[in-house]
């Protein structure tokens, strides 16, 4: 996945995190900007993983329904759902790889 695509995905995750933080209840013990930023990133990461899981579950259920011969389940819909889940999973892997790389870079910094 290219850098602009990753930045676009990160911007989308940030937007989703802002929307989620407006709905969620405030945390206990005072709200500092650092705590909000940490919670925002954690929420964004959590919601992204949940979305990937939902896409995978949907694709699996569609595939099983198609295999069972359920009326109204078309092959093209199954294939599109499977591709959506695959692309989302690959994006999740790339985000994970970038996070691990950034963590290693920070840990290797000399003070």
ABEGO torsion letter per residue (X at the ends): XBAAAAAAAAAAAAAAAAAAAAABBBBBGEBBAAAAAAAAAAAAAAAAAAAAAAAAAAAAAAAAAAAAGBBGBBAAAAAAAAAAAAAAAAAAAAAAAAAAAAAAAAAABBX
